C-alpha cells in the first residue's frame, strides 16, 4: 500500500480548480506531518495554511514552477492549485536554517502522501522569494519560509519511466501534455546488490 501511495504521489503541475481544498483537509495533512520524525525532536517547523481563493492566488503569484521546462508556463491558465501549505522554521527554536532541511523534506513528503491518500496531489516548490512570501503573508520576524507545498485535485497525467545510467533523467512532456518522469532502475542505484 505504501509503495502504491509513493508511485501515485507525483509532482503535479495541473489541477482541477473547481475542486476547492478545505481548511480541514490542510489541517489533517499537517497533523500527519507533525507526527513524523524531527531531528533531535526539536520540532521547529510551523505551517501557514491557505485555502481561501484570495490567499491561494496571492501565494500562486509568488511561486515559480517547473524550471526544468522553461519553454512552458506551468501550471497552465485555469489549472492552478486550490491550496497551499508554507513550511516555515521558527528561529526561536533553532536559528540555523540548514540544520532542519531534512525535517522539511520529511514533513513535505508526509503532507503529500496524506494528500495522495485523500485523492488529492501536490507539488513541492522551492523556487520562491522567501522575503516576499514572509512580507506578503505577514509572517512574524522569527518565521523563515523554507518550502511551499501546492495542494489540489490533479488534472494531468504523470507517467514514470525507467531509464539506464547513461540515459537522460530530465522530465519532459509530450505533444498531449503528458508529463514523463524518468527514474533510475533499482539495480543501477543499489551499490551492493
C-alpha positions as CSV (number, residue, x, y, z in Angstrom):
1,X,0.0,0.0,0.0
2,X,2.8,2.5,0.8
3,X,4.5,1.8,-2.5
4,X,1.3,2.4,-4.3
5,X,1.0,5.8,-2.5
6,X,4.6,6.7,-3.3
7,X,4.0,5.9,-7.0
8,X,0.8,7.9,-7.1
9,X,2.4,10.8,-5.3
10,X,3.9,12.8,-8.2
11,X,4.8,16.5,-8.6
12,X,1.6,17.7,-10.2
13,X,1.6,20.9,-12.1
14,X,-2.0,21.0,-13.2
15,X,-5.1,20.9,-11.1
16,X,-8.9,21.0,-11.3
17,X,-9.7,24.5,-10.0
18,X,-13.3,23.6,-9.4
19,X,-12.2,21.3,-6.5
20,X,-11.5,23.6,-3.6
21,X,-9.3,22.5,-0.8
22,X,-10.6,22.9,2.7
23,X,-9.0,24.1,5.9
24,X,-9.9,20.8,7.4
25,X,-8.0,18.9,4.7
26,X,-4.9,21.0,5.2
27,X,-5.1,20.6,8.9
28,X,-5.2,16.8,8.5
29,X,-2.1,16.9,6.3
30,X,-0.2,19.0,8.8
31,X,-1.5,16.8,11.7
32,X,0.2,13.8,9.9
33,X,3.4,15.8,9.3
34,X,3.7,16.9,13.0
35,X,3.8,13.2,13.9
36,X,6.7,12.5,11.6
37,X,10.4,12.4,12.8
38,X,12.2,15.6,13.7
39,X,15.9,16.0,14.2
40,X,16.7,15.9,17.9
41,X,12.9,16.1,18.3
42,X,13.2,19.9,18.2
43,X,10.0,20.3,16.1
44,X,11.0,23.8,14.7
45,X,8.6,23.7,11.8
46,X,5.4,25.9,11.6
47,X,2.8,25.8,8.8
48,X,0.9,28.6,7.1
49,X,-2.3,27.3,5.5
50,X,-4.0,28.8,2.5
51,X,-7.4,27.6,1.3
52,X,-9.4,30.7,0.6
53,X,-9.1,31.8,-3.0
54,X,-7.6,35.3,-2.3
55,X,-4.8,33.8,-0.2
56,X,-4.2,31.0,-2.6
57,X,-4.0,33.4,-5.6
58,X,-1.5,35.6,-3.6
59,X,0.8,32.7,-3.0
60,X,0.5,31.3,-6.5
61,X,1.8,34.7,-7.9
62,X,4.9,34.3,-5.7
63,X,5.9,30.8,-7.0
64,X,7.9,29.7,-9.9
65,X,7.1,26.2,-11.3
66,X,8.9,23.6,-13.4
67,X,12.1,25.3,-14.2
68,X,13.1,22.0,-15.9
69,X,10.7,23.0,-18.7
70,X,11.5,26.7,-19.3
71,X,9.6,26.8,-22.6
72,X,6.3,26.1,-20.7
73,X,4.3,28.2,-18.3
74,X,3.1,25.8,-15.6
75,X,0.6,25.5,-14.2
76,X,-1.4,26.2,-17.4
77,X,-4.0,29.0,-17.1
78,X,-7.1,27.7,-15.2
79,X,-5.1,24.7,-13.7
80,X,-3.6,26.2,-10.5
81,X,-3.7,24.5,-7.1
82,X,-6.5,25.5,-4.7
83,X,-4.5,25.2,-1.5
84,X,-1.0,25.8,-0.2
85,X,1.0,24.9,2.9
86,X,4.0,27.2,3.5
87,X,6.5,25.3,5.7
88,X,8.4,27.7,7.9
89,X,11.1,27.4,10.5
90,X,10.7,29.0,13.9
91,X,14.1,30.5,14.5
92,X,13.3,30.9,18.2
93,X,13.5,27.1,18.4
94,X,16.7,26.9,16.3
95,X,18.3,29.7,14.4
96,X,20.4,27.8,11.8
97,X,18.1,27.1,8.8
98,X,20.3,24.5,7.3
99,X,20.1,22.3,10.4
100,X,16.5,21.2,9.8
101,X,16.4,20.9,6.0
102,X,15.8,17.1,6.4
103,X,12.9,17.8,8.6
104,X,11.4,20.0,5.9
105,X,11.7,17.1,3.4
106,X,10.2,14.6,5.8
107,X,7.3,17.0,6.6
108,X,6.6,17.8,2.9
109,X,6.7,14.2,1.8
110,X,4.3,13.3,4.7
111,X,2.0,16.1,3.7
112,X,2.0,14.9,0.0
113,X,1.5,11.2,0.9
114,X,-1.5,12.3,3.1
115,X,-2.9,14.3,0.2
116,X,-2.5,11.4,-2.1
117,X,-4.3,9.1,0.3
118,X,-7.2,11.7,0.2
119,X,-7.4,11.5,-3.6
120,X,-5.5,14.8,-4.0
121,X,-2.0,15.7,-5.1
122,X,0.6,18.4,-4.8
123,X,4.0,19.8,-5.7
124,X,6.9,20.9,-3.5
125,X,8.0,24.4,-4.7
126,X,11.4,25.7,-3.6
127,X,11.6,28.4,-6.2
128,X,10.2,31.5,-4.5
129,X,11.4,34.7,-2.8
130,X,11.3,33.9,0.9
131,X,11.4,37.6,1.8
132,X,8.5,38.4,-0.4
133,X,6.5,35.5,0.9
134,X,7.2,36.5,4.5
135,X,6.2,40.1,3.9
136,X,3.0,39.4,1.8
137,X,1.7,36.8,4.3
138,X,2.5,39.0,7.3
139,X,4.7,36.3,8.9
140,X,6.5,37.1,12.2
141,X,10.1,38.1,12.1
142,X,11.2,34.7,13.7
143,X,9.5,32.7,10.9
144,X,11.5,31.7,7.9
145,X,9.6,30.3,4.9
146,X,11.6,27.3,3.6
147,X,9.3,25.4,1.2
148,X,5.8,25.9,-0.3
149,X,3.7,22.8,-0.9
150,X,0.9,23.2,-3.5
151,X,-2.2,21.1,-3.0
152,X,-5.1,20.3,-5.3
153,X,-7.1,17.7,-7.3
154,X,-4.7,16.6,-10.0
155,X,-5.9,17.3,-13.6
156,X,-2.9,16.0,-15.6
157,X,-1.3,12.6,-16.3
158,X,2.1,11.9,-14.9
159,X,3.9,8.7,-16.1
160,X,7.0,7.1,-14.5
161,X,9.5,5.5,-16.9
162,X,12.7,3.5,-16.1
163,X,16.0,4.6,-17.6
164,X,19.5,3.2,-17.5
165,X,22.5,5.1,-16.0
166,X,23.5,6.5,-19.4
167,X,20.1,7.8,-20.3
168,X,18.7,11.3,-19.6
169,X,16.7,11.9,-16.4
170,X,15.2,15.3,-17.2
171,X,11.4,15.2,-17.0
172,X,9.5,16.2,-20.2
173,X,6.1,16.5,-21.7
174,X,4.8,15.0,-25.0
175,X,2.5,16.6,-27.6
176,X,-0.5,15.6,-25.5
177,X,0.9,17.4,-22.4
178,X,1.5,14.1,-20.6
179,X,4.3,14.6,-18.1
180,X,7.0,11.9,-18.1
181,X,9.4,11.4,-15.1
182,X,12.4,9.1,-15.8
183,X,13.6,7.1,-12.8
184,X,16.8,5.1,-12.5
185,X,16.5,1.3,-12.3
186,X,16.8,-0.3,-8.8
187,X,19.8,-2.3,-9.9
188,X,21.6,0.9,-11.0
189,X,21.3,2.7,-7.7
190,X,21.9,-0.1,-5.1
191,X,25.7,-0.3,-4.5
192,X,26.0,-3.8,-3.1
193,X,23.1,-5.9,-4.6
